[in-house]
């Protein structure tokens, strides 16, 4: 991706873009003039709706647990859209368990998508981006990758892994490709629980965040020059500083 303040005409793949934060990011990128590629796994109805809202964006279905499926998705992006300028690794899983109760299946359920898939999406994206001179990768991590949560040990480990992966790949892919991360705080939806409500109450900003605010940070990284790389930007209302 050339160093430009415009995303017009840039091809950007957003994983997990059917709903919630991913949908907000996709809508913002479309508004910025990007050609958005919408990835989804099971939420086909929501993905199609998001694609329509993005002006008829291309849809790409893939099971991110499968490295082969990831490779096929990127090959499909190249075949249908011709290039890749940006990747937003947003797809993730979330679960709550007492660490003494976590099984191997529970661990793999989280890490297969939250960390393993992020790496192989970065790898495949970088291969495509280098064909056209470079690009921008933004990994969505989490406040849980910065602050420990007792009943989310496996989730916290996966998101901390995303942060370190971001830093390592920013060196490996430089200078043509930047790799940065946005770490959201509490972004409440209709299913926010009492724990989430307590976290919102503890947030210095006095409220939860919005998908649009996460999208602002993503757009910043996608537009930035290659002098901005390996960075972690917490969009959390100051909660990580407490």
C-alpha positions in Angstrom: 0.0 0.0 0.0 1.4 3.3 -1.0 1.9 6.0 1.7 -1.3 7.9 1.2 -4.0 9.5 3.2 -6.6 7.9 1.1 -8.0 4.3 1.1 -9.9 4.9 -2.1 -9.6 1.9 -4.4 -7.5 -0.1 -1.8 -8.5 -3.7 -1.3 -8.9 -4.5 2.4 -9.9 -7.9 3.8 -11.7 -7.8 7.2 -12.0 -11.1 9.0 -15.1 -11.7 11.0 -16.8 -8.8 9.3 -20.4 -10.0 9.5 -21.3 -8.3 12.7 -20.3 -6.4 15.8 -16.8 -4.7 15.7 -15.9 -6.3 12.3 -19.1 -4.9 10.7 -18.3 -1.4 12.1 -14.8 -1.6 10.6 -16.1 -2.8 7.3 -18.6 0.0 7.0 -16.1 2.6 7.9 -13.6 1.3 5.3 -16.3 1.3 2.6 -17.1 4.9 3.6 -13.4 5.7 3.1 -13.6 4.4 -0.5 -11.9 1.1 0.1 -12.9 -2.1 -1.8 -13.8 -4.2 1.2 -13.6 -8.0 1.3 -16.0 -9.4 3.8 -14.9 -12.7 5.5 -17.3 -14.7 7.5 -17.6 -18.3 8.8 -21.1 -19.1 9.9 -23.0 -15.8 9.9 -23.9 -15.8 6.2 -27.1 -13.7 6.6 -25.4 -11.0 8.6 -22.4 -11.1 6.2 -24.6 -10.5 3.2 -26.3 -7.6 4.9 -23.0 -6.1 5.8 -21.8 -6.6 2.2 -24.9 -4.8 0.9 -24.3 -1.9 3.4 -20.7 -1.7 2.0 -22.0 -1.1 -1.5 -22.0 -4.7 -2.7 -18.7 -5.9 -1.2 -17.3 -9.3 -2.1 -17.9 -12.1 0.4 -15.4 -14.8 1.4 -16.4 -17.7 3.5 -13.6 -19.6 5.4 -13.2 -21.7 8.5 -10.2 -20.0 10.1 -9.4 -23.1 12.1 -8.1 -24.6 8.9 -4.8 -23.3 7.5 -5.7 -24.8 4.1 -9.0 -22.9 4.2 -7.1 -19.7 5.0 -4.8 -20.2 2.0 -7.8 -20.8 -0.3 -9.4 -17.6 0.9 -6.4 -15.5 0.1 -6.1 -17.2 -3.3 -9.7 -16.4 -3.9 -9.2 -12.7 -2.9 -6.4 -12.5 -5.4 -8.4 -14.2 -8.1 -11.5 -12.0 -7.6 -10.0 -8.7 -6.6 -6.6 -8.8 -8.2 -4.5 -7.7 -5.2 -4.5 -7.1 -1.4 -3.5 -3.8 0.2 -4.8 -4.2 3.7 -5.8 -6.9 6.2 -7.7 -6.4 9.4 -7.5 -9.5 11.6 -10.7 -9.1 13.6 -12.2 -12.6 13.9 -12.0 -13.9 17.4 -13.6 -16.2 20.0 -14.3 -15.5 23.6 -15.0 -17.8 26.5 -15.0 -17.7 30.3 -13.7 -20.6 32.4 -12.1 -21.2 35.8 -8.5 -22.0 34.7 -8.6 -25.2 36.7 -11.5 -26.3 34.4 -10.0 -25.5 31.0 -9.5 -28.5 28.8 -7.3 -29.0 25.8 -10.4 -28.6 23.6 -11.3 -25.3 25.3 -7.7 -24.1 24.8 -7.6 -25.1 21.2 -11.1 -23.6 20.5 -9.7 -20.1 21.5 -6.2 -20.3 20.2 -7.0 -21.9 16.8 -8.8 -18.7 15.7 -7.5 -16.0 18.1 -3.8 -16.6 17.5 -3.0 -19.4 15.0 -5.3 -18.1 12.4 -4.1 -14.5 12.9 -0.5 -15.7 12.1 -1.5 -17.6 8.9 -3.7 -14.8 7.7 -0.7 -12.4 8.2 1.5 -14.8 6.4 -0.8 -15.2 3.4 -1.5 -11.5 3.3 2.1 -10.5 3.3 2.8 -12.8 0.4 0.1 -11.1 -1.6 1.0 -7.6 -0.6 4.7 -8.1 -1.6 3.5 -8.8 -5.2 2.2 -5.2 -5.5 4.8 -3.3 -3.4 3.5 -3.7 0.2 0.6 -3.1 2.5 -0.9 -2.6 5.9 -1.9 -5.2 8.5 -3.9 -4.4 11.6 -4.5 -7.1 14.2 -7.3 -6.6 16.7 -6.0 -7.7 20.0 -7.8 -6.8 23.3 -7.6 -5.2 26.7 -7.4 -8.8 27.8 -4.0 -9.1 26.1 -2.7 -6.2 28.2 -4.4 -6.8 31.6 -4.9 -10.2 33.2 -8.4 -11.5 33.7 -8.6 -14.5 36.1 -11.4 -16.4 34.4 -10.1 -15.8 30.9 -6.6 -17.1 31.1 -6.7 -18.9 27.7 -8.3 -15.8 26.0 -5.8 -13.4 27.6 -2.9 -15.7 26.5 -4.2 -15.7 23.0 -4.5 -11.9 22.8 -1.2 -11.3 24.4 0.2 -13.6 21.7 -1.4 -11.4 19.1 0.4 -8.4 20.5 3.8 -10.1 20.5 3.1 -11.5 17.0 2.3 -8.0 15.8 5.7 -6.8 17.1 7.6 -9.7 15.7 6.0 -9.5 12.2 6.4 -5.8 12.1 10.2 -6.5 12.0 9.9 -9.5 9.7 7.8 -7.7 7.1 9.4 -4.3 7.1 9.8 -2.0 5.3 7.1 -2.7 2.7 4.5 -4.0 5.1 3.5 -2.5 8.4 1.9 -4.5 11.2 0.1 -2.8 14.1 -2.6 -3.7 16.6 -5.7 -2.1 18.1 -6.6 -3.3 21.6 -10.3 -2.5 22.3 -11.6 -2.1 25.8 -15.3 -2.8 26.6 -17.4 -2.4 23.5 -20.9 -3.2 24.7 -23.5 -4.9 22.6 -26.9 -6.2 23.6 -25.3 -9.1 25.4 -23.1 -7.2 27.8 -23.1 -9.0 31.2 -22.7 -7.8 34.7 -18.9 -8.2 34.6 -18.9 -6.0 31.5 -21.1 -3.4 33.2 -18.6 -3.3 36.1 -15.7 -2.8 33.7 -17.6 0.1 32.1 -18.2 1.6 35.5 -14.4 1.4 36.2 -13.5 3.0 32.8 -12.1 6.5 33.3 -14.0 7.7 30.3 -17.2 6.8 32.1 -18.7 4.7 29.3 -18.1 1.8 26.9 -16.6 2.3 23.5 -18.2 1.9 20.1 -17.3 0.0 16.9 -16.9 3.3 15.2 -14.1 4.3 17.6 -12.3 1.0 17.0 -12.7 1.7 13.3 -11.1 5.1 13.7 -7.9 3.5 15.0 -7.9 0.9 12.3 -8.2 3.5 9.6 -5.3 5.4 11.2 -3.0 2.4 10.9 -4.1 1.6 7.4 -3.4 5.2 6.3 -0.1 5.7 8.1 3.3 5.7 6.6 5.7 2.8 7.2 7.2 4.8 10.0 4.3 3.6 12.1 4.7 -0.1 12.7 4.8 -2.6 15.6 2.5 -0.4 17.7 -0.3 -1.3 20.0 -3.1 1.3 20.4 -5.5 0.7 23.3 -8.9 2.1 22.6 -10.3 1.5 26.0 -11.3 4.8 27.7 -8.2 4.6 29.8 -9.1 1.3 31.5 -5.7 -0.3 30.8 -4.0 2.5 32.8 -5.9 1.7 36.0 
